[in-house]
Amino acid sequence: MTSIINEYYVWPVELIFCLPFPSRNDAESMESYLHKKYSRYRLFSYSTQKGSTSKEWFDLNKNHVEEIKNILNIIAIAVLLNFFKFNIFI
C-alpha cells in the first residue's frame, strides 16, 4: 500500500477486501467485470511521478464500495463451497 501512496500521492488508501482467487484467469475476469461495471466512475486525474496515467482509479461512493464487498463475499462463498465440495470427495 505504501508503494501506491508514494507513486500516486494518494491518501488514504484502504484495503477493503482480500480474496485469493483459484486462478489468475479468475482474478483477471473479476477485475475486468468490475472495471466495466464502474467504468463511468473512472478517474484519470492521478498519474505517476513519470506522468503516466492509470486506469485503476475510480471515484466510488460508500454504496459502490459496499456493493463491491458484497460481490466479493458472494465469490468467496462460492470458492469455499467449491473447495469443500472438491475435497470431501477426494
KAFEN-V507237 format. One line per field, one symbol per residue. burial: I if it has 24 or more other ideal C-beta (glycine too) atoms within 12 Angstrom, else O. A space follows every 50 residues. Layout:
# KAFEN-V507237
burial->???
This chain:
# KAFEN-V507237
burial->OOOOOOOIOOOOOOOOOOOOOOOOOOOOOIOOOIOOOIOOOOOOOIOOOO OOOOOOIOOOOOOOOOOIOOOIOOIOOOOOOOOOOOOOOO
